[in-house]
Amino acid sequence: MLVQNLTAQTFNKASVSPSVQATFPYMFAVSRYLQPGTFDLVGTIVYEIHQKPYQNTFYNGTVEVVEAGGFPSVESVFLVTLGIALLVLLALWLHGQLQLTTKKTKNAPKVEVGTGTTDASLDEWLQGTAYTQSASKSKKKK
């Protein structure tokens, strides 16, 4: 996948004798929008021998692109925030699990929450209300 096409640089009238190696400086800069990471640097050199053009493609190794100093990127801030949030959630879950395992259950005494009778005649405080009137009608129907 081609990430960035670097500009061509011409070395006019550079001459290299047969069986000799030569080094040519090539300065380049990557786009400021390029994400940090490692990339393969592949180049193509075009040259002439006796007015006949030749082209050679070479692999020049891996290039590491790093962020320039200054403000942290939005991606870095997001990842750090996400990591902290996940650690907090993990700590809360572990705290809850620890409380469940160490919690001692006590047998609470049974508490009566009402009377066992449903006879309205025993509930004198209900006499004369709609409850006792509906209860007496239902007894007559039986």
C-alpha positions as a printed Julia matrix, in Angstrom:
142×3 Matrix{Float64}:
   0.0     0.0     0.0
   1.42    3.36   -0.97
   1.26    5.73    1.99
   3.1     8.78    0.7
   4.83    9.55   -2.57
   8.0    11.51   -1.88
   9.25   14.05   -4.4
  11.85   13.23   -6.99
  15.28   14.72   -6.7
  17.65   15.13   -9.61
  21.42   14.77   -9.38
  22.49   16.36  -12.65
  25.84   15.35  -14.09
  26.6    12.93  -11.25
  29.07   10.39  -12.46
  29.95    7.06  -10.86
  32.76    4.91  -12.22
  32.16    1.21  -12.88
  32.54   -1.1    -9.83
  32.35    1.89   -7.47
  29.64    2.7    -4.98
  28.29    6.19   -4.4
  26.03    7.79   -1.82
  23.7    10.67   -2.62
  21.93   12.64    0.1
  18.15   12.7    -0.13
  16.28   14.86    2.35
  12.54   14.31    2.76
   9.78   14.96    5.23
   6.61   12.98    5.79
   3.18   14.55    5.79
   2.14   16.06    9.11
  -1.12   14.06    8.87
   0.7    10.72    8.78
   0.03    8.61   11.88
   3.1     7.57   13.91
   4.32    4.04   13.21
   6.84    2.0    11.27
   6.89    2.09    7.48
   8.95    0.4     4.77
  10.98    2.81    2.64
  11.14    1.69   -0.96
  12.83    3.83   -3.6
  13.33    3.8    -7.33
  16.42    5.17   -8.98
  16.5     6.09  -12.66
  19.93    6.36  -14.32
  21.59    6.28  -17.71
  24.52    4.3   -19.0
  25.72    5.39  -22.48
  22.48    7.33  -23.07
  20.38    4.22  -22.37
  17.92    4.68  -19.39
  17.72    2.11  -16.59
  15.48    1.89  -13.55
  16.17    0.07  -10.32
  13.83   -0.3    -7.31
  15.35   -0.93   -3.9
  14.21   -1.56   -0.36
  15.94    0.69    2.14
  14.64   -0.79    5.41
  12.09    0.29    7.94
  11.55    3.92    8.87
   9.95    4.83   12.17
   7.74    7.9    12.17
   7.26    9.44   15.62
   5.1    12.29   16.86
   6.69   15.69   17.08
   7.05   17.05   20.6
   4.39   19.3    21.99
   0.76   18.62   22.66
  -0.35   14.99   22.9
  -2.52   13.76   20.07
  -6.26   13.22   20.4
  -5.69    9.5    19.92
  -3.22    9.36   22.83
  -5.58   11.25   25.15
  -8.47    8.94   24.16
  -6.45    5.77   24.74
  -5.17    6.94   28.14
  -8.7     7.93   29.21
 -10.1     4.6    28.02
  -7.39    2.7    29.9
  -8.07    4.57   33.14
 -11.84    4.01   32.79
 -11.33    0.28   32.25
  -9.07    0.07   35.3
 -11.67    1.88   37.44
 -14.41   -0.48   36.23
 -12.22   -3.49   36.99
 -11.49   -2.15   40.5
 -15.2    -1.57   41.17
 -16.1    -5.05   39.96
 -13.37   -6.63   42.12
 -14.56   -4.59   45.12
 -18.11   -5.85   44.61
 -16.94   -9.46   44.27
 -14.84   -9.14   47.43
 -17.81   -7.78   49.37
 -20.02  -10.65   48.18
 -17.53  -13.27   49.34
 -16.83  -11.7    52.73
 -20.43  -10.77   53.52
 -21.75  -12.74   56.5
 -25.45  -13.44   56.38
 -27.29  -13.31   59.7
 -30.49  -15.19   60.36
 -32.85  -12.34   61.11
 -35.7   -13.06   63.51
 -39.07  -13.42   61.85
 -41.25  -10.4    62.26
 -45.01  -10.65   62.05
 -46.3    -8.17   59.52
 -50.0    -8.55   60.0
 -52.66  -10.69   61.55
 -53.43  -14.17   60.41
 -57.2   -13.65   60.22
 -59.14  -12.27   57.34
 -62.43  -12.12   59.23
 -63.53   -8.49   59.24
 -65.62   -9.0    62.37
 -62.46   -9.38   64.4
 -61.17   -6.07   63.13
 -63.43   -3.7    65.02
 -61.62   -0.71   63.71
 -62.86   -1.61   60.2
 -66.53   -1.83   61.19
 -68.74    0.57   59.32
 -66.29    0.98   56.43
 -66.67   -0.15   52.83
 -64.42   -3.14   53.52
 -66.77   -4.68   56.08
 -69.82   -3.99   53.93
 -68.3    -5.71   50.88
 -67.1    -8.62   53.04
 -70.61   -9.15   54.51
 -72.15   -9.16   51.01
 -69.69  -11.77   49.82
 -70.53  -13.99   52.85
 -74.27  -13.77   52.07
 -73.71  -14.88   48.46
 -71.96  -18.05   49.65
